[in-house]
Amino acid sequence: MYSINRRDSLLLLAGGLTGSTAMTETNAQTQSKKVVDDGVSEITPVYVMTHNESQSHTFVRADFYSYDTKKDVRLLPGASIKVNGFELQRDPKELVSYIGKIPTSRGLLTFEFARTPGRVIEHSFALPELEIVEFPRTYRAGETLKVRVNPGPPRAGGMRDTHRMAIYAGNIYYPFDQKPAAEQEIVFDPIHKKIELPIGSVKANIFRQQRTPLKNISNEFQSGWAVASRSRDFKMEVVK
């Protein structure tokens, strides 16, 4: 199952997921990286929605940034960020971040941002559809993999639409990247072709991710993004 933490959401804005380097910080250094919202300065929201089809909920995260101070923004007392009526809570593992698990429905995920009393800014998003005609059943290590899809119309306001795939075999993580292909198919190319995969049944995962600049869908923010992902786990056979 593909899940996303706050670091992942930041890296998504840069174009992909990468490894991390551990860093030790003092409490003073950590506190210097955040600022309390003043209610009027321009801020940059980042809304992240991640759904795995084996789950009955969608994980959501909201972060806010200040370009003026280059810091994370903590909301004022009384401010709130809700999704479909469920208020997001501070993530205890992060400096400033708001998270929640929203019951999954076929409708929209509506973020309601009440930055100051009496003014609510709404943005609604649909999770992407995988639109895969048939999931792959077999794979030979090191080779590219073609998956047939039935693509729908482009998402309104969207800027980036990508697919990723990975195989999980015990402690082995075998990721694929998407290559340019015909409209009716996705071509996955293994990133680490020299990794040896065991022959037999393995778990695999395909996810689709769509990124939408908020300025493309409303006039409320000049910066900010929404990143929505849907994934599905399935079994396949690694063959010689």
N, C-alpha and C positions, 0 to 999 in steps of 0.2 A: 504494500500500500504506500502510495506517495503522500507524504505529509510535508508541511511547510512551517518553518519557524521564522522569527523576525529577520535573522541574518539572510535566510533564503530570499525573503521578499525584497531586501535591498539589492541582492545580487541579480534578481530577476530584472530589475530596472536597468542593470548594466548589460543584460543580454544572456545570462546563463548562470547555472550553478557551478561553483568552484569549491576547492578545498579551503579550509580555514587555518589560520595560525593562532595558536593560543597566546593570549596576552594577559599579563597581570597588571591590575590597576589599583591605585589607592582609592579610598572612598571619595576623597576630595577631587581627584581626577575624574571619577565617574560623574559626580554631581556637576562638574563644570561643563558637561556635555548636554545638559538639558536646561530648558528655560520654561517658566510658567507663562501660559498664553496671556497676552494683554487684551485679547478680544477684538483688536482692530488691525493689527499688522497682518500682512499677507502671509498665509501659511500654505504648505503643500501637503495635501492628504495622500495617503497610499492605502488603498483598500484591496485586500487579498481574500479570495474565496477559493477554497480547495475542497473538492468532493470526490470521494472514492465510492464507486457504485456498490460496494459491499457494506457501506455504512448507511445509517438512517439519518445522518446529520451532515451538514456542511460546516467545515471549520472556517471561521472568518477572523480577520485581523485588520485593525485600523491603526495607522501610524500618522503622525503629523510632524512636519519639519518647518524650520524657519531658515529661509535662504539668507536673510539679513544677518542672523547670528551664527548660522551653520550649526544649529543645535536641534535636538529633539524637543518637541513641544508637549508639555503637560497641560491638560485642559483645566480651566478654571473650576473651582467648586460650583456645583450647580449645572455645569455643562454636561452633555452626554452624547454618546454615539450609540445608536440602536440599529439593529438589522431585523426587519420584519417584526418590529415591536419588542424584540429581546435586547435589553441593554448590555453592551459589552463591558467587561470588567478589566481592570489593570492586570497585566500579565506579571505575576510575581517573579518570573525568571528574567525579565527584561527591564531596562532602564525606564522607558516610557513606551507602553504599547497596550492596546486594548483588544481583547479576544473574546470569542464565544463560539458555542456549537449551536447552530441553527437547524431545527427540524427541516428535513429535506422535503421540498415540494416541486412540482413541475412549473411553478410560477417564477416570478422575479425575486431577486434578493434586493431589498430596498434599504439603503443606508440613510438614516435620519440623523443628521448632525446638528445638534442644538448647541452652537458655540456660545451664544448668549441667550438669556431668557426672552421668549417671544419670537425668536427667529430660527426656523428649522430649514436646513438645506437638504434636499432629497436627491439621491441618485439611485437609479435602479439598473440591475444587470441580470442577464440570463446566463446560466452556466453553459459552456459550450457543449455541443453534442459530439460524440465520438464519430458517428456516421461511418463506422467500419462494417463493410459487407460481411466479412468472415475473418475471424482472428486466426493467426497462423497456428498450425498444428505441429510442425516440425521445423528444426533449424540445424544447420551444419556450422559449427564454430568457425569464425573468421570470415564468413560470407555475408554479403548484403542480404536484406530481407525485404520482399515486396508485399504490401498489404493493400487490398482493394478497398476503396472508400466510395461513398456516394455523397459528395459535398453539397451542402445547401448554399443559400445566398450568403454573401459577405456580411459580417456583423456590422451594424450601423456604428460609425465612429471608431471602429477598431483600427489599430495600427500594426499589430503583429499577431500572427496566428501560427503556432508551431505545435509539432507533435514530438514526443520523446518515448523511448522504450527502454526497458531494462529487464535482464534475467537475473533471478536470485537463486543460487544453488549453494545451500549451506552458507559458508562465510564468503562466497564469491559473489561480487557485484559486477555485472557485465552490461555496461550501458551502451546505448545506440544513439546516434545523432541522425536528424532528418536531412536527406539530400534532396535537391530539386528533382521533380518527377512530373509525370503527366497528371492532369487534373483528377483522374479517376484512381490514382494510387499514391501510396506513401512508400518511399524507399528509405529503409533504416540501414545505417552503416555502423558497424561496431567501432567504438572509440579505441578500445584496447584489444587489438586483434590477436595478440600473442598470449592472452589469458586462456588457460585450458579449462574447458567446461566438461563436467562429467557426463558421460552418455546416460540417457534415461530421462525420466520425467523431472521437469523443473517448473518453478513458479515464474511467471512473467507479468509485466505490467506495461500498459500503454496509457499515456496521458496526453491530453490536448490542452493547450494553454492559449488564452487570448488576452491581449493587453490593450486597454483603451485609455487614451489621454482624456482627462476630465474636461479639458477645454474644447474637445471635439463634440461633446454632448450637452454642454450647458455653458452659461456665462458666469457662473458663480466663482470659478477658480481659473486662474491663468496657468496654473501648474498642477501637477498631481496625476495619479494613474489609478486604474483598477486592473487587477490581474486575476482572471478567473480560470480555474483548472478543473477538469473532470478526468478521472482515471478508472481503469478497470483491471482487476487481477484475473489471470487465466493460467491454465496449465498447457505446457507444450513439451514435445519430445526432442531432446538433443540427439542427433544421429551422427554416424561416422560419415 
